[in-house]
């Protein structure tokens, strides 16, 4: 067994990018297996801040091989923009990046479909508007789907787009008059231009990864979003369109799950959520309340969209479920320093559902919407902890909080982050 996975156990934005960055040097490959440009990773290194949404965090280390697997959906302008931004910051991207020829491609009409879905349907999800869902719909629908490898064959791409675009225009027109429509020739020429720049990166990544397994290379899988957003196991329909828990590794990369030897589940020391959907521990306590203090201290705004994240107390019921779902071997607790703003800290240890105490995460989101958190309170520490480099450097109240999270989730805590920089990390000896 030669593979590890870093996966979020909440509703995304758990600071997984920092953990991938810290662990990358212990591996030879870093692989992204799900999602698209709707998922952002922010990494602070050497005084610079890097914001990635499509490229694996491994690209910040050119000596490693970074792979975008077949389970990812790719918007070519964003893919190329990220490469250009990294080069402008002094990080070269070349032979160290491989993009699956089987990954599916996002087109302008996907963005328009998503916009209309969010504004014209009776139930909005609160998506990023990046065309992710409609692209995955086309993928499973097959007839109107285009993969990255198709972009490299001009005649074939032109033929496919001339069949797809009129169909998309008819569908979009059904939403009402005066809506945006698309020209097949224009899109073809635009995407052929992207294809020439993308060509050096497009590979048969399944073969590359299988070769790596035979050579006993170490693989690190990087999940996008969080397990509570998993399309099969999350708070459906307020989820993403892919498997964001480790279940997506096999289908999204071609690497059999039996090769996975370690799963690191990443959580914030509190909880956040972007978009709509149930959130039992959300703090709606006004501009001067703890929820807003957490948002400001944690800079809780989306990496991709800039939207303010909804903030709340740690939900141990939800994380106990996702830790078991992910098969997490250990936890990484992130942004612990943010909770220094609170005099009292609460942990949700159960739910109250119409007078009934629930200690298991409900399988139906409409039940979760009606749940009220049952809290356990602990004293805060109200002191700066960013300089701590071992557990004994932390205040007693902070250590007790960490221990309680481990006890409630029934998993050991292996990593504690007390700030955004690489150095602000405590590796706990098991």
N, C-alpha and C positions, 0 to 999 in steps of 0.2 A: 504494500500500500504506500502510495507516494504523493497523496494530495491532501490539501487542507482547504478549508472554506471560511471566509469571513462573511457573516450574514447578520443583518439587522433583525432585532426581535420585537420592534415596535412598529410605528407607522412611518418608518423611513427617517432620514435625516439624523441618524444616530452617531454620526462622525465615523462611519466605517472606513472612510478614505485614510484617516490617520492610522488606523490599525493595519490596513493593507500596506501602507507606506513603511510602517515600522517592521513588519514581518517579511517584506519583499526580499530583503537580502538573504534570507534563509531559503529562498526558492530560486528556481531557474526560469519559471514562467508565471505570469500573472494573467488570469483569464476572466473576462467579463462574459457572462452567459445569458443575461436577460435584460429586458427593458430597452430604453432608447435615450434620447436627449432630454427626457423628462426627469432624469435622475442626476443630481449633482454631487460631486465630491469636492470638498475643499481641503487642501493640504497646505500647511505652513512649514516651510523648510528654508533654513539659511536666510531668514529675514524676508523671504518672499512668500506670497500667497498665490497658490495655483488653484484655479477653478476648472474642473473637468466635468463633463456630462456624458460624453460618449467614450472617450479614451480610457482604458484601464489606468489605475493609479501607477502601475508599474512603469509607464512611459517616462516618469520622472527619474528613472534609473536606467540609462541607456544600455547598461551591460546585461539587463534582463530582457527576455522576450515577452512582449505583451500581445495578447490575442483578444480580438473581438469575435465571439463565437456566433454560430448560426442562429442562436436563440435571440439575438439582439436585432432591433429594427433601426435602420441607419438613415439619417437625413444628410445627404452628401454635403450641402453647404456648411452644416455645423461640424461635420467630421473634418473638413478641410480647414475651417476656421480655427478649430482647436489645435491642429497641427501648426498652423501659422502663428498662433499666439504663443505656443511653447517655444518655437524657434526664435520669436522676438524676445523671449525671456532668457534665451541662451541654452535651451534644452533641445538638442537635435533629435529628430524622429526620422528613422529610415528603415533599415533592415530589422530593427528591433520591434517593429509593429506588423502584425498580420491581421487582415480583415477577412472574415469568412466569405467565400463566394456564395454561400447559401444563406447569408443574412438577408433579410427582406428590406426593401427600399421604401422610404417615405417620399411621397410626391406632394406638390402644392395642393392637389385636390383632397388629400388626406387632412391637411390642416383646415381646409374649408369645411369638410364633413364634420370634423370635431367641433368647429365653431358653431355650426348649425345645430348639432346634437346638444350642445350646452345651452344654446339660447332658445331653441325651438321645441325642446321636448318637455314633457311634464315632470321629469325627474332629472335634474342636473347632478353630475358627479363632482364637479369642481376640479376638472383636469387642468393640466398645464397648457393645453391647447397646441401641443406639438405634433398632433397627428398620430400619436402612438396607437391608440385604440383602433381607429379605422384601418391602419396598416396591418395590425394583427387580425382584424376581421377579414381583410383581403387574403391574408396568409392562409387562414383556415378555410376560407371560401374557395381558394385556389384559382378561380377563373380570372380574377383581376389582379393577381399578384405578380410582382417583379422582384427578382433577387439581384444581389450585387453582381454576380457573375454575368447576368443578362446585359448589364451596362457596357460590357466590354465587346459586345457584338452588335454593331450599329444597325445592320439590316434587321436583325431579330428584334432589337429594342424598338425600332421604328414600327415594325409590324405589330408588335404587342400594344404599343401606345395608341396606334391608330384604331385598334379594336376597343381598348379600355376607355380612352378619354371621351368619346361620344356617349358611351354608356354612363360614365360619371356625370357628364353634363346633363343628361336626361334625368338622372337621379337628383342632382342638385336643383334642377329647375322645378322639380315636384315640391320643393319646399316653399316656392312662391316666385313671383316675378322680380326681375331686376337683380337677381343674385349672380355672383361671380361664376363665369364659365372659363374653360381652358382650351388652348389650342395645342393639338397633338404635335404638330411640327415644331412649335416653339419649345415645348417641354422636351422633345427629343434632342434638339440641338443644345439646349441648356444642360441636360444631363449627360450628353456625350462629352461636353466640355469638362464636367466634373469627373467623368470616367477616366479621361486621360491622366488627370492628376492623381486619381485613386489607384490606377492600374498597378503601380509598384507594390502596393500593400495587399492586393487581393490574392488570397491563397486558399488552398484546400486545407483549412485549419484542422479538420478532423484527422487527416493524415499526419499533419505536423504533430498533433497532440498524441496520436497513437505511437508515432516514432519516439516521442519524448518518453512515453511510458516504458517502451522497450529498453530505452537507454537509461532508465531509472532516474530520470530528471524529476525534480521536485516542482509540483504544480500548486499554485495558490489561486483559488477561485474567489472572485469578488462579486458579491450580489449587489444588485441595484434595488432601491426601495427597501421596504421592511416586510417581515413575514406577515404582519397584520394587513398588508396590502396584496398578499398573494391571491391570484385570481380564483384559485380553488379553495383556499383555506382561510382567507382573510374576511374582513367585514363586508362581504359582497352585498350590493353592487358597488360599494364605495371602496374600490380596490384598483390596482393597476391591471394591465392586460396580459401579464405573464406570471410565471411561477418565480416569485422573489424569495422563496425559501430554498433550501438545498435540493428540493425535488426537481428543480429546473436544471441542475447541472448535467445530468445524463442527456436529456433532450436538447439542451441549449448549447452543448459543447461536443457531444459524442463521446465523452469520457464516462465509462461505466462507474456507477456509484460505489461499487465494491473497492475502488481505488482510494476512496475518501477515508482518511485515518483520523482527521481532527476537524471539528467544527467549533469555531469561536463565535459565540453569540454576543452581539454588540448592543448595549442599551445606554440610553442617557440616564443620568441620575434622577431625572424627572421624565415627563412625557410630553411630546409635541405631536401635532398633526396638521397637515396642510390639506385644504379642500374640505368637502363636506363629509358627513358620516358621524356615527355615534362616537362619543368621547366622554366616558363617565367621569373622569377626574379633571375635566377642563375647569380652569379657574376663570370665571367671568366676574372678577371682583373689582372692575373699574380701573381707571388710569393710575390710581395710587396703590393698587392692590399688589399682592405677591405675584400674580400671573404676569402683570406688566413688568414688574421688576425682573422676573426670570427672563422674559423676552428681551429686555434691554441688555441684561448682563450676559446672556448667551448669544446675543446677536441673532435672534431667531427669526430670520428672514430667508426665504427660499434661495438656494444657490442658483437655480435656473430662472425662476420667475421674479424673485424679490418679494413675493407675498409674505406678509407677517404670518408666522406660524401660530396656531392655537397652542397654548401652554397649560400644563396641569401637573398634578402630583404623580408620582410613580405608581403604576398600576401593576401590582404583583400578580393579580389573577390572570391578566392578559399575558404577561411575560412568562409565567409558569407554563401556560399553554404553548406558546411559541417556542420556548426552550425545549420542550418535549417534542414538538413537531419537527424542529430543526435537528434534533439529536445533538444539541449543544453539549460539548465536553467541558467547556468553561465559559465564563462571562468576561466581557470587557465593559467596565462602567466608565462612561464618558461624561465630560462636563461637570464633574463633581464640584469644581470650584464655583460654579454658578449658584449653587444652593447656599453659598455664604451670605446671600442677601436675605435669608429667611431666619426669623427668630425661632420659629417652630416649623418642623418638617413633618409632612404627613405621607403615609403609605397606604394605598388601597389594598386591604387584605381580603375583602369579600365584597359582594354586591347585595343590595337589598332590592329584590324584585317583588313589588307589591306585597311586602311583608314577609316574603320568603328569603332566607339567607342563601346565597349562591356562592360557592367557593370554586366552581369550575366556570370557565369562560363559555358563555352561551354560543350556540352554533348559529343562531339567527340574529341578524343585526337589529331587527325591529324589537326583539327582546332586550338587547343591549341598550337601545335607546331609552328604554323605560327603567333601566337599572340605576340605582343610586349607590355611590361608593360607601363602603364601610371602612372608616379610617382608623389607623393606629398612629398616634402622634409621638414624635421624638424631639428632643431639644436640638435646636440649631447650634452652629459653632461661631457664626458671625466673625470669622477671621480669615485672612488671606492664606490660601493653602497652595498657591501656584509654585512655591519653591520646594515643596516636599518631593523627595526622591525615593523614600521608602515609607512603609506603612507607619513606622514609629514616629515619623516626622509629622503625622497628621494629628489633629486634636482628638481626644478620646471620643467625643460625640460623633466625629466623622467616622472613626473606625467602627463604632457601634452601628452606625447607619449602614455601612458596607456589610458588616456581618449579618445584619438583619435581612438585607436584600438577598444575600446568599442563602440564608435559612429559608426564606419564603419561596424562593425560586427553586430551591433544592439542587443548586449547582455551585461549584466552587468559583470564586472570582480570581482570575489570573492576571488581569490588567486593570489599572485604575489611571484615568487621565485627569490631570488637575490643571490643564491649560492647553492651548492650541498647538504649541511648539512640540517638536519631537521629544525634546529633553524633559518636557513636563509630563512624564509618564512613569508610573510605578509598576514594575513587573513583580508580581507576588509569587514567592516560592511556594509551590504546592507541597 
